[in-house]
């Protein structure tokens, strides 16, 4: 059974016509129910009637992450009694944000991941292992769980970590699909090697890979993806999502960017001046949620920098696709005249197999410029490792950051600072 709604096969202009109608409903809803947007609309003299096409969106003010942090509960459009669940962002940048969901929002969230698993072409014969937490106010775990229930595959909730348990369950139940973090797959591969488990002889065929990019700017597999697939010939499906969006963009087998679902969200890609970028250029993903009841967002600037792809896809969907997150807007580093985002540095460091772990740190030097410093844990001789890195960095990025070699224990302290819910590979200490 193929999961492919009619709207996703229609032309982009038909999709936009549909989205415009939905946008008007959203504006009306915000005007009636959202304390935050009522104030914003009043101060910007917003007239919903003046929006005649999606191009007119630029006339409306944008919403920032800081707005959501500062006025968090002013975004709530329903009485507290109507809230069914509270989730929170991970707070990687700044303080965490609470997102409230009604029962209808939870159903929308399930439908959203139902569409994602449709992109993975899964069926009732599949068994999916969820290698992520459903606790700690983490929205994604619940989203995948409920999406799988709608899509039909059986579910195994193993949670994050515990490599031995993951393999044991895969072998016992004949698991065919995984949902998890790509770098954890590398740990599973290493464990399989130690235990003489032949990854390729198991029943696992596909992975919904969350949290980390698997493609470079040309949509080719990046180092992390290549490392996984060299050892384990499984299909990796990249997905991009966030708690605030309550929506995911998941790849189909063509692997040419994550599919947009026009019934759930409006996407704009904006430049630094807030203007739409030309098609194919990279810009800040700015979203308007559709059909969200408790905390809808209008023109919310995610801070994520992506490219859009607009030609129809070989899978039969004609929806726009989003490329990998090339970086976060606030994390852009200007180092010796070169503009970089942390993922490009990670991809380079991942190419050096002898580097066990690393942390990239950016500070402000005495001339107010960004300064880059990489902390490395390796068993390799430090001079030799540095020569290797120097070659790679000069060739790919034209610049060489400072390096420091630290012990595994020091690395652990850097990567898991107190209060962190996930591993930190980028430290932004700029003033
Ligand atoms: Zn496709």
Boltz pocket constraint, residues with backbone or C-beta under 6 A from the ligand:
constraints:
  - pocket:
      binder: B
      contacts: [[A, 251], [A, 252], [A, 253], [A, 254], [A, 259], [A, 313], [A, 314], [A, 315], [A, 316], [A, 317]]
      max_distance: 6.0
